[in-house]
Amino acid sequence: MKVRLVKLPLFFVLGQKFIYSGPHMVKEIDALLKRLFPICRSITGNGVRKTLSIIRTHVPLKIKEVPTGTKVFDWTVPKEWNIKDAYIKDPSGEKIVDFKKNNLHIVGYSIPVNTKMKLSGLKKHLHSIPEKPSIIPYKTSYYKENWGFCVTHEQLTSLKDGTYEVVIDSSLKDGSLTYGELLIPGKSKDEVLISCGICHPSMANDSLSGVVLATLLAKELLKKKGRYSYRFLFIPETIGAIVWLAGNKTGAKRIKHGLVATCLGDSGQFNYKKSRAGNASIDTAVEKALKDSKMPYSILDYWPTGSDERQFNSPGFSLPIGSLMRSVYGHFPEYHTSGDNLDFVKGKYVEETLRLYAEVIFILENDALCTSRNPFCEPQLGPRGLYDDHHPEEFVISLLWLANYSDGKNTLLDIANIADQPFRAVQAAAESLEKVGFLRLG
């Protein structure tokens, strides 16, 4: 697909609402990324609570705790995991692996360990990536009690025989799973869901970029009431979505559109993973926003792995939720490694993605059924000041498409797609026709 790179406007009008984006927003994004990145997060524990407390300084989250042992469909809320320190000392007593220098060194949910062991035994608990010798992998063991360390392959192959001291100062005990939720009421009780994962430690693109985008998008949406209500979930991936859905089987039916926000801050092109249905309004709105942006993108059919869209799209719920990403999780070399850092992710890319999310919201907020009040032939537009050289060509063309397709069956988004015109041009033309009494919207 041949495309022309253009910048979207700095201001996105959302009814009477403005979502600001620009250099100031880039600085705010970079600052929040930098503040959240070092925190050791997991699916439970104090790292999650610290993350949510920081987000709460930006938006009024409700923070919820779900006790260990709670049954949620086929799952059970696990024990809570916390860690203070972890390290390995070589035979000379030098600390060669240090959790405090990089929290990816520890396998997530590692049980407490304080022992000395030979290199042959230690190697069974060390993880590296031979084909990526200079980076640290990210590993977890949530549902099987185990322990381990992650190191570069260069370091692993340089270890000498001898006795090593191994310490993991962690705890795994009954506690709770913590998540954050924010509902921004709109004119309707129908909801748009934005969900992001808060469980990854020091992963800038895979999840943290989504956390930052969701936080700042919510901050802007709080300023004025929109057509829809907006629900933001800050949850540990998989188990957090399952916990929320188990507690909201009825409430989830109010969700009419939704996006899972992750992998939003690298320089890759945009990718949209459709809902399981494949033809939901959110799928059409995202594709239109991408097309209108003139930026490179790909539309991907749904598949049942990935992030929490797979929980929201499960057959018992079948919620219309997709995932608008940049590089797709699992398909960039830095994925789940120490390479997914603040050198890889930039505020300017998150800000560009935020503008695209805002455009999707603009379409959802402004789409409406179109019914002509003058269905017998086209209206005479000139005397009403709607057909002259002062209007952009896209606007005039949109007027004619609206006049012909506003049969009470098509929405603005339908007509924009049929006419192959930008949604904003069609929406502006529709508002003008409505003002002179030729069109009824809604």
C-alpha positions as CSV (number, residue, x, y, z in Angstrom):
1,M,0.0,0.0,0.0
2,K,1.4,3.3,-1.1
3,V,0.9,6.0,1.5
4,R,1.9,9.6,2.2
5,L,3.2,10.5,5.6
6,V,1.3,13.4,7.2
7,K,0.8,14.7,10.7
8,L,-2.6,14.6,12.3
9,P,-3.9,17.9,13.8
10,L,-2.6,19.0,17.2
11,F,-6.1,19.3,18.6
12,F,-8.8,16.6,18.3
13,V,-12.3,17.9,18.8
14,L,-14.4,15.4,20.7
15,G,-17.8,17.1,20.6
16,Q,-17.0,20.0,22.9
17,K,-14.0,18.2,24.2
18,F,-10.4,18.9,23.2
19,I,-7.6,16.3,23.5
20,Y,-4.3,18.2,23.4
21,S,-1.3,16.7,21.9
22,G,2.1,18.2,21.1
23,P,5.5,19.0,22.6
24,H,4.2,19.5,26.1
25,M,2.5,16.1,25.9
26,V,5.7,14.4,24.7
27,K,7.5,15.8,27.7
28,E,4.8,14.5,30.0
29,I,4.9,11.1,28.4
30,D,8.7,10.8,28.7
31,A,8.6,11.9,32.3
32,L,6.0,9.3,33.2
33,L,7.8,6.5,31.3
34,K,11.0,7.4,33.1
35,R,9.3,7.3,36.5
36,L,7.5,4.0,36.0
37,F,10.2,2.1,34.1
38,P,12.4,1.0,37.1
39,I,9.6,-0.4,39.2
40,C,9.7,-4.2,39.6
41,R,6.1,-5.2,38.7
42,S,4.5,-8.6,38.6
43,I,0.9,-9.9,38.6
44,T,0.6,-9.1,42.3
45,G,2.6,-7.2,44.9
46,N,3.9,-3.9,46.0
47,G,5.3,-3.0,42.6
48,V,1.8,-3.0,41.2
49,R,0.6,-0.9,44.1
50,K,3.4,1.6,43.6
51,T,2.7,1.9,39.9
52,L,-1.0,2.5,40.6
53,S,-0.3,5.1,43.2
54,I,1.8,7.0,40.7
55,I,-1.0,6.8,38.0
56,R,-3.4,8.0,40.7
57,T,-1.5,11.3,40.9
58,H,-2.7,11.9,37.3
59,V,-6.2,10.4,37.4
60,P,-8.6,9.4,40.2
61,L,-8.3,5.6,40.0
62,K,-10.2,3.3,42.3
63,I,-7.7,0.7,43.5
64,K,-9.1,-2.7,44.2
65,E,-7.7,-5.7,46.0
66,V,-8.9,-9.3,45.3
67,P,-7.8,-11.9,47.9
68,T,-5.5,-14.9,47.2
69,G,-7.6,-18.0,46.7
70,T,-10.6,-16.2,45.0
71,K,-12.1,-18.4,42.3
72,V,-12.5,-16.6,39.0
73,F,-14.0,-18.9,36.4
74,D,-11.4,-21.7,35.8
75,W,-8.7,-19.7,37.6
76,T,-7.7,-18.9,41.2
77,V,-6.1,-15.7,42.4
78,P,-2.5,-16.7,43.2
79,K,-0.4,-15.9,46.3
80,E,1.1,-12.4,46.4
81,W,4.8,-12.1,45.5
82,N,7.2,-9.5,46.7
83,I,11.0,-9.2,46.4
84,K,13.5,-7.1,48.2
85,D,16.8,-8.4,46.8
86,A,18.4,-11.1,44.7
87,Y,22.0,-11.7,43.7
88,I,24.6,-14.3,42.7
89,K,28.2,-14.1,44.0
90,D,31.0,-16.0,42.2
91,P,33.6,-18.1,44.0
92,S,35.7,-15.0,44.7
93,G,32.8,-13.3,46.5
94,E,32.1,-10.8,43.7
95,K,28.5,-10.0,43.0
96,I,28.1,-10.9,39.4
97,V,24.3,-10.8,39.1
98,D,22.4,-8.1,40.9
99,F,18.6,-7.7,40.9
100,K,19.0,-4.1,42.2
101,K,20.9,-3.2,39.0
102,N,18.3,-4.7,36.7
103,N,15.1,-6.3,37.9
104,L,14.9,-8.5,34.8
105,H,17.7,-10.6,36.3
106,I,15.2,-12.4,38.5
107,V,12.6,-14.9,37.2
108,G,9.3,-13.4,38.2
109,Y,7.6,-15.2,41.2
110,S,10.9,-16.9,42.3
111,I,10.6,-18.4,45.7
112,P,13.1,-17.5,48.5
113,V,16.6,-19.0,48.2
114,N,19.7,-18.7,50.4
115,T,22.3,-21.3,49.4
116,K,25.7,-22.1,48.0
117,M,26.0,-24.4,45.0
118,K,28.3,-25.7,42.3
119,L,28.1,-24.1,38.8
120,S,26.7,-27.3,37.3
121,G,23.6,-27.0,39.6
122,L,23.3,-23.2,39.2
123,K,23.2,-23.4,35.5
124,K,19.9,-25.3,35.7
125,H,18.4,-22.1,37.1
126,L,20.0,-19.6,34.6
127,H,18.3,-18.4,31.5
128,S,19.8,-16.6,28.5
129,I,19.2,-16.2,24.8
130,P,22.1,-17.7,22.8
131,E,21.1,-15.9,19.6
132,K,20.9,-12.6,21.4
133,P,24.1,-12.9,23.5
134,S,24.2,-9.3,24.9
135,I,20.6,-9.0,26.3
136,I,18.8,-10.3,29.4
137,P,15.6,-12.2,28.8
138,Y,12.4,-11.7,30.8
139,K,11.0,-14.9,32.4
140,T,8.3,-15.7,34.9
141,S,7.0,-18.7,36.9
142,Y,3.6,-17.5,38.1
143,Y,1.8,-20.8,38.7
144,K,4.6,-23.2,39.5
145,E,6.9,-22.6,42.5
146,N,10.4,-22.3,41.1
147,W,13.3,-19.9,41.1
148,G,15.8,-18.7,38.6
149,F,17.9,-15.8,37.2
150,C,18.1,-14.3,33.8
151,V,21.5,-13.3,32.4
152,T,23.1,-12.4,29.1
153,H,24.5,-15.4,27.2
154,E,27.9,-13.7,27.2
155,Q,27.9,-13.8,31.0
156,L,26.6,-17.3,31.1
157,T,29.4,-18.7,28.9
158,S,32.0,-16.8,30.9
159,L,31.2,-18.4,34.3
160,K,34.0,-20.4,35.9
161,D,33.7,-23.6,37.8
162,G,33.4,-23.3,41.6
163,T,30.9,-22.6,44.4
164,Y,28.4,-19.7,44.0
165,E,26.4,-18.0,46.6
166,V,22.7,-17.6,45.6
167,V,20.3,-15.3,47.5
168,I,16.7,-14.5,46.6
169,D,15.0,-12.4,49.3
170,S,11.4,-12.8,48.2
171,S,8.1,-13.8,49.8
172,L,5.2,-15.8,48.3
173,K,2.2,-15.8,50.7
174,D,-1.5,-15.1,50.9
175,G,-2.3,-11.5,50.0
176,S,-4.2,-10.1,47.1
177,L,-4.2,-9.1,43.4
178,T,-4.4,-5.4,42.9
179,Y,-5.8,-3.5,39.9
180,G,-6.9,0.0,39.1
181,E,-10.2,1.1,37.5
182,L,-11.6,4.5,36.4
183,L,-15.0,5.1,35.0
184,I,-15.6,8.5,33.3
185,P,-19.4,8.9,33.0
186,G,-20.8,10.2,29.7
187,K,-24.2,11.2,28.4
188,S,-24.9,7.5,27.8
189,K,-24.2,4.5,30.0
190,D,-22.8,2.7,27.0
191,E,-19.1,2.3,27.5
192,V,-15.8,2.4,25.6
193,L,-13.2,0.3,27.3
194,I,-9.4,1.0,27.3
195,S,-7.4,-1.7,29.0
196,C,-3.7,-1.9,29.7
197,G,-1.4,-4.3,31.5
198,I,0.6,-3.3,34.6
199,C,2.4,-6.5,35.4
200,H,5.7,-6.3,33.4
201,P,8.9,-5.1,35.1
202,S,11.0,-2.7,33.1
203,M,9.3,-3.4,29.8
204,A,8.9,0.0,28.1
205,N,7.0,-1.0,25.0
206,D,5.2,-4.2,25.9
207,S,2.7,-2.8,28.4
208,L,4.3,0.3,29.9
209,S,3.7,2.4,26.8
210,G,0.0,1.4,27.0
211,V,-0.1,2.3,30.7
212,V,1.3,5.8,30.0
213,L,-1.0,6.3,27.0
214,A,-4.1,5.2,28.9
215,T,-3.2,7.4,31.9
216,L,-2.9,10.6,29.8
217,L,-5.8,9.8,27.5
218,A,-8.0,9.4,30.7
219,K,-6.6,12.6,32.0
220,E,-7.8,14.4,28.9
221,L,-11.2,12.7,28.8
222,L,-11.9,13.7,32.4
223,K,-12.1,17.3,31.3
224,K,-15.6,17.2,29.7
225,K,-18.5,14.8,29.3
226,G,-18.6,12.9,26.1
227,R,-21.4,10.9,24.4
228,Y,-20.0,7.6,25.8
229,S,-18.8,6.6,29.2
230,Y,-15.2,5.6,29.3
231,R,-13.8,2.8,31.5
232,F,-10.1,2.4,32.0
233,L,-8.6,-0.8,33.4
234,F,-5.0,-1.0,34.7
235,I,-4.7,-4.7,35.3
236,P,-2.2,-7.5,35.5
237,E,-2.3,-9.3,32.1
238,T,-4.5,-12.4,31.8
239,I,-5.4,-13.0,35.5
240,G,-6.4,-9.4,36.0
241,A,-8.8,-9.4,33.0
242,I,-10.2,-12.7,34.2
243,V,-10.7,-11.2,37.7
244,W,-12.4,-8.1,36.3
245,L,-14.7,-10.1,34.0
246,A,-15.6,-12.6,36.7
247,G,-16.8,-9.6,38.9
248,N,-18.5,-7.8,36.1
249,K,-20.5,-10.4,34.1
250,T,-23.5,-8.1,33.9
251,G,-21.7,-4.7,33.7
252,A,-19.5,-5.9,30.8
253,K,-22.6,-5.9,28.6
254,R,-22.4,-2.1,28.6
255,I,-19.1,-2.2,26.7
256,K,-19.9,-1.3,23.1
257,H,-16.3,-0.6,21.9
258,G,-12.9,-1.3,23.3
259,L,-9.1,-1.3,22.8
260,V,-6.3,-3.2,24.5
261,A,-3.4,-0.7,24.7
262,T,0.1,-2.3,24.5
263,C,3.2,-2.0,22.3
264,L,2.6,1.7,21.5
265,G,5.9,3.4,21.8
266,D,8.4,2.1,19.3
267,S,9.0,3.5,15.8
268,G,7.2,0.6,14.0
269,Q,4.2,1.1,11.7
270,F,0.7,0.7,13.2
271,N,-1.0,-2.6,13.4
272,Y,-4.6,-3.3,14.3
273,K,-5.7,-6.7,15.5
274,K,-9.5,-6.9,15.0
275,S,-12.1,-8.2,17.4
276,R,-13.0,-11.8,17.1
277,A,-16.2,-10.8,15.3
278,G,-14.1,-9.0,12.8
279,N,-16.8,-6.6,11.7
280,A,-17.5,-4.7,15.0
281,S,-17.9,-0.9,14.9
282,I,-14.6,-0.5,16.7
283,D,-12.9,-2.5,13.8
284,T,-14.4,-0.1,11.2
285,A,-13.6,3.0,13.2
286,V,-10.0,2.1,13.8
287,E,-9.4,1.1,10.1
288,K,-11.0,4.5,9.0
289,A,-8.8,6.4,11.5
290,L,-5.7,4.6,10.1
291,K,-6.7,5.2,6.5
292,D,-7.4,8.9,7.1
293,S,-4.1,9.4,8.9
294,K,-2.2,8.5,5.7
295,M,0.3,6.6,7.8
296,P,1.5,3.0,7.0
297,Y,-0.6,0.4,8.7
298,S,-1.7,-3.2,8.6
299,I,-5.1,-4.8,9.6
300,L,-4.8,-8.2,11.2
301,D,-7.4,-10.8,11.7
302,Y,-8.0,-11.9,15.3
303,W,-6.0,-14.8,16.8
304,P,-6.5,-16.3,20.3
305,T,-3.1,-15.5,21.8
306,G,-1.6,-12.2,22.7
307,S,-2.8,-9.7,25.3
308,D,-6.2,-9.4,27.1
309,E,-8.3,-9.0,24.0
310,R,-8.4,-12.8,24.1
311,Q,-10.2,-12.7,27.5
312,F,-12.7,-10.0,26.4
313,N,-13.4,-11.8,23.2
314,S,-14.0,-15.2,24.8
315,P,-17.3,-16.8,23.8
316,G,-19.1,-16.1,27.0
317,F,-18.5,-12.3,26.6
318,S,-17.7,-11.7,22.9
319,L,-17.0,-8.1,23.6
320,P,-16.1,-5.9,20.6
321,I,-12.5,-5.2,21.6
322,G,-9.5,-5.1,19.4
323,S,-5.9,-4.0,19.9
324,L,-4.3,-1.0,18.2
325,M,-0.5,-1.4,18.4
326,R,2.6,-0.3,16.7
327,S,5.0,-3.3,16.4
328,V,3.1,-6.5,17.2
329,Y,4.0,-8.2,20.5
330,G,6.3,-11.1,19.9
331,H,7.4,-9.8,16.5
332,F,10.1,-7.3,17.4
333,P,13.6,-8.4,18.5
334,E,13.5,-6.4,21.8
335,Y,10.2,-8.2,22.9
336,H,10.5,-9.6,26.5
337,T,14.1,-8.7,26.9
338,S,16.2,-5.9,28.4
339,G,16.3,-4.4,24.9
340,D,12.7,-3.2,25.5
341,N,13.9,-0.1,27.3
342,L,13.8,3.7,27.2
343,D,16.2,3.8,24.3
344,F,13.8,1.7,22.3
345,V,10.6,3.5,23.3
346,K,10.2,7.3,22.8
347,G,7.6,9.7,24.0
348,K,7.2,11.1,20.5
349,Y,6.0,7.7,19.3
350,V,3.6,7.3,22.2
351,E,2.3,10.8,21.5
352,E,1.7,9.9,17.9
353,T,-0.2,6.8,18.9
354,L,-2.2,8.9,21.4
355,R,-3.3,11.1,18.6
356,L,-4.5,8.1,16.7
357,Y,-6.4,6.8,19.7
358,A,-8.0,10.2,20.0
359,E,-9.0,10.1,16.3
360,V,-10.7,6.7,16.9
361,I,-12.6,8.2,19.9
362,F,-13.6,11.2,17.7
363,I,-15.2,8.8,15.2
364,L,-17.0,6.8,17.9
365,E,-18.3,10.0,19.5
366,N,-19.5,11.6,16.3
367,D,-20.8,8.7,14.3
368,A,-24.6,8.8,13.9
369,L,-27.4,7.5,11.7
370,C,-28.1,9.8,8.8
371,T,-31.7,10.5,7.6
372,S,-32.4,13.1,4.9
373,R,-35.2,15.6,5.5
374,N,-35.2,16.3,1.7
375,P,-35.1,12.9,0.1
376,F,-36.5,13.9,-3.3
377,C,-33.5,14.7,-5.4
378,E,-30.5,16.6,-4.1
379,P,-31.0,19.8,-2.2
380,Q,-29.9,23.2,-3.7
381,L,-26.8,24.0,-1.7
382,G,-25.7,27.2,-3.2
383,P,-28.3,29.6,-1.7
384,R,-27.4,28.1,1.7
385,G,-23.7,29.0,1.3
386,L,-22.7,25.3,1.2
387,Y,-21.6,25.1,-2.4
388,D,-18.9,27.6,-3.2
389,D,-15.1,28.0,-3.7
390,H,-14.5,28.8,-0.1
391,H,-15.1,25.2,1.0
392,P,-12.6,22.4,0.6
393,E,-13.3,19.9,-2.2
394,E,-13.6,17.1,0.3
395,F,-16.4,19.0,2.1
396,V,-18.4,19.7,-1.1
397,I,-18.0,16.1,-2.3
398,S,-19.1,14.9,1.2
399,L,-22.3,17.0,0.9
400,L,-23.3,15.2,-2.2
401,W,-22.6,11.7,-0.9
402,L,-24.6,12.6,2.3
403,A,-27.5,13.9,0.3
404,N,-27.7,10.6,-1.7
405,Y,-26.9,8.0,1.0
406,S,-28.7,9.5,4.1
407,D,-31.5,7.0,3.8
408,G,-31.9,6.2,7.5
409,K,-29.9,3.1,7.1
410,N,-26.3,4.4,6.8
411,T,-24.2,6.1,9.5
412,L,-21.6,8.9,8.9
413,L,-18.9,6.2,9.1
414,D,-20.7,4.1,6.5
415,I,-21.0,7.0,4.2
416,A,-17.4,8.1,4.7
417,N,-16.3,4.6,3.8
418,I,-18.6,4.3,0.8
419,A,-17.5,7.7,-0.5
420,D,-13.9,7.1,0.4
421,Q,-13.7,10.5,2.1
422,P,-12.1,11.4,5.4
423,F,-14.5,10.9,8.3
424,R,-13.9,14.5,9.5
425,A,-14.9,15.9,6.1
426,V,-18.1,13.9,6.1
427,Q,-18.9,14.8,9.7
428,A,-18.3,18.5,9.1
429,A,-20.5,18.4,6.0
430,A,-23.3,16.5,7.9
431,E,-23.3,19.2,10.7
432,S,-23.7,21.9,8.0
433,L,-26.6,20.0,6.4
434,E,-28.2,19.5,9.8
435,K,-28.0,23.2,10.6
436,V,-29.9,24.2,7.5
437,G,-32.5,21.5,8.1
438,F,-31.7,19.1,5.3
439,L,-30.4,16.2,7.6
440,R,-31.3,14.5,10.8
441,L,-28.4,12.9,12.7
442,G,-29.0,10.2,15.3
